Amino acid sequence: MTETSQSCARISATSPLPTHLRGGVVAIGNFDGVHRGHQAVLE
């Protein structure tokens, strides 16, 4: 695991992914509010 900041971590796997999973992204975190861009969409 490589630390990228105090609140974010990057985890890399050394095993190749199956073709159908390549290019995917997973984000896990806590909801911390709605930023300005999405506030405008929601209004």
N, C-alpha and C positions, 0 to 999 in steps of 0.2 A: 504494500500500500504506500502510495506517495502522498504526503500531506501537501495540499495546495493552499490552504489557509486554515485559520482556526476553526471555521465552521463547515469546511468542505474537504472531502477526501476523494482522491482518484484511485480506483482499484483496477488493476490490469490483470488479465488472464494470459497465461503463456500457451495454453492449449488453443488450437484453431477452432473457430466456431463453425457449426454446420452452415451450409450455404443459405438455408432459409432464415437464419438468424443474423447474418452479416448486415451491418449498417444500422442495426438497432441501437437505441439509447434507452437507458433506464435512469430515472431520477427519483430519489427517495428523499423526502424532507418534510419539514413542518410548514404549514400554511402561515405566512406572515403578513397577510393583507393583500390588497389589490393595488398594483402599480398604476401609474397615470394612464398608460396606454389602454389597459383593460377597463379602467374607470370610465374612459370616454366611450368604449364599446358598450358597457353596461348601461350608460345613461341613455 
